């Protein structure tokens, strides 16, 4: 993963107008804004119908009989970005962070500490725009 990020950074410096790095958390936390950034990068116009589509498909989970469908195209994108915090133990999170420290730093992710574990559901993902200055 770190090699991929380093390669993307290298390509970006050679061709700054041709690469756009997108983190899942950024898109999920601001689908409208990031969507507009992607279209701007591609030099494409934003149409109202596209804005309406993004708005209607990322603000809530449509349910059938009160049961959320994981495969639905309608979902609250902001609630899904940190879902892993509800599922993983602190031991597992620490193991992942220890093994992915360099990649996380390169992509602008903050490591959690034990104190933050008590507040595990609050976001700590900083917003970044390409290119990342961390190396």
Secondary structure, DSSP 4 states (H G I P E B T S, - for coil): -HHHHHHHHHHHHH-TTS-----HHHHHH-HHHHHHHHHHHTT-PPPHHHHHHHHHHHS---EETTEE-TT-S---HHHHTTTHHHHS-HHHHHHHHHHSHHHHHHTTPPPP-HHHHTTTTS-------SSP---
